[in-house]
């Protein structure tokens, strides 16, 4: 099979979908790997490294997109729509739910798109998304610490505190990969951390893990009209949103009135903004311009936070995606999907039709609102 690896074009994105080591494995499997020039240079993976692995370096992005299987990181960008060709399968983060124009483009092009974020494992987890979620969770307190400083419009709070001045009050919403890592890192930095989660199993697992680590972090359940949650948000210096429902838009757990109740100069880091975010006031930003102020609160809503540590993120991502790439190329897309229900769960669109039920529901909601 011909496998294409394009250079990412999203603002600030430096990750790459296949490393030279991965390319070597695919070439050894008998496939042709076409890599767009400079695709990995930002993370220290030179064109020469790919050539040495047996890949072909091409200058024209269109050549990469003509391959049967295109392996990338972020969702298809508007500048890439013109390259989409019927019969191509794209394997990467789909992020179609929040973007009706992207959905129209992939349906019109009659491509297949398998989303990293909706591929499942035998336990129902999301193994291709998980390492990026953990990275984003670990980054969230760091970017949040920047957001509450004065140069971002924040009140000027030092996350870790100093001397007799306590650290920031941090509320983490969600107890999964993002929330758990965010809580741990924020606590290690000296913040006063509280976690709220709707999922009992994850909440109890996180509470047990934190207790075993000796971390003094309160973990509470979250229900509709939760006065304790509203009070915690109102008193927070930083709120980190780490709620994800793979394959569908995030629930809006922070109403505009809740955001307005926060002290001026506090901040929200809405990690799940690529699925719409959990705050009614959140709108997508980009790495080159990551924050804005609304209701007096600094919002950080970058959809590709792991690109801040692009080399680490590339190595972590490709470690878990390469086996699936090999399966898709080795068996053929149709046979690979038939053989693996978890991989099949990642199929979002194919032949001009929506396949994933979560995407279908979100598309219907977009249509009804329109």
PECOR-V683132 format. One record per backbone hydrogen bond with DSSP energy under -1.0 kcal/mol. NH is the residue of the N-H (numbers start at 1). CO is the residue of the C=O. If there is no record, write none. Layout:
nh->[NH | NH]
co->[CO | CO]
//
This chain:
nh->[3 | 4 | 5 | 13 | 23 | 24 | 25 | 26 | 27 | 28 | 29 | 30 | 31 | 32 | 34 | 35 | 36 | 37 | 39 | 43 | 44 | 45 | 50 | 51 | 52 | 54 | 55 | 56 | 58 | 63 | 65 | 67 | 69 | 70 | 71 | 72 | 80 | 83 | 84 | 87 | 88 | 89 | 90 | 91 | 92 | 93 | 99 | 103 | 104 | 105 | 106 | 107 | 108 | 109 | 111 | 112 | 113 | 114 | 115 | 116 | 118 | 120 | 121 | 124 | 130 | 133 | 134 | 135 | 136 | 137 | 138 | 139 | 140 | 143 | 144 | 145 | 146 | 147 | 148 | 149 | 152 | 153 | 154 | 155 | 156 | 157 | 161 | 162 | 165 | 168 | 170 | 171 | 172 | 173 | 174 | 180 | 181 | 182 | 183 | 184 | 185 | 186 | 187 | 188 | 189 | 190 | 191 | 192 | 194 | 195 | 196 | 197 | 203 | 204 | 205 | 206 | 207 | 208 | 209 | 210 | 211 | 212 | 213 | 214 | 215 | 217 | 218 | 220 | 222 | 230 | 231 | 232 | 233 | 234 | 235 | 236 | 237 | 238 | 239 | 240 | 241 | 242 | 248 | 250 | 253 | 254 | 259 | 260 | 261 | 262 | 265 | 266 | 267 | 268 | 269 | 270 | 271 | 271 | 273 | 275 | 276 | 277 | 280 | 282 | 285 | 286 | 289 | 292 | 294 | 297 | 298 | 299 | 300 | 301 | 307 | 308 | 309 | 310 | 313 | 314 | 315 | 316 | 317 | 318 | 319 | 321 | 322 | 325 | 326 | 327 | 328 | 329 | 330 | 331 | 332 | 336 | 337 | 338 | 339 | 344 | 345 | 346 | 347 | 348 | 350 | 353 | 355 | 356 | 360 | 361 | 362 | 363 | 364 | 365 | 366 | 367 | 368 | 369 | 370]
co->[32 | 69 | 34 | 10 | 19 | 20 | 21 | 22 | 23 | 24 | 25 | 27 | 26 | 1 | 3 | 56 | 5 | 58 | 36 | 40 | 41 | 40 | 46 | 47 | 48 | 51 | 50 | 33 | 35 | 60 | 61 | 64 | 2 | 89 | 4 | 91 | 77 | 80 | 81 | 110 | 85 | 68 | 112 | 70 | 114 | 73 | 96 | 99 | 100 | 101 | 102 | 103 | 104 | 105 | 106 | 88 | 349 | 90 | 346 | 92 | 115 | 342 | 125 | 121 | 126 | 129 | 130 | 131 | 132 | 133 | 134 | 135 | 136 | 139 | 140 | 141 | 142 | 143 | 144 | 146 | 149 | 150 | 149 | 265 | 148 | 148 | 158 | 165 | 162 | 159 | 192 | 238 | 194 | 240 | 196 | 176 | 177 | 178 | 179 | 180 | 181 | 182 | 183 | 184 | 185 | 187 | 186 | 168 | 170 | 218 | 172 | 220 | 199 | 200 | 201 | 202 | 203 | 204 | 205 | 206 | 207 | 208 | 209 | 211 | 210 | 215 | 193 | 195 | 197 | 226 | 227 | 228 | 229 | 230 | 231 | 233 | 169 | 169 | 267 | 171 | 269 | 173 | 245 | 275 | 251 | 278 | 255 | 256 | 257 | 259 | 296 | 263 | 237 | 298 | 239 | 300 | 241 | 269 | 270 | 272 | 273 | 272 | 254 | 279 | 301 | 289 | 286 | 299 | 297 | 294 | 266 | 292 | 268 | 290 | 304 | 305 | 306 | 307 | 309 | 310 | 311 | 312 | 313 | 314 | 315 | 317 | 318 | 321 | 322 | 323 | 324 | 325 | 326 | 327 | 328 | 332 | 333 | 334 | 335 | 340 | 341 | 343 | 344 | 113 | 353 | 350 | 348 | 348 | 356 | 357 | 358 | 359 | 360 | 361 | 362 | 363 | 364 | 365 | 366]
//
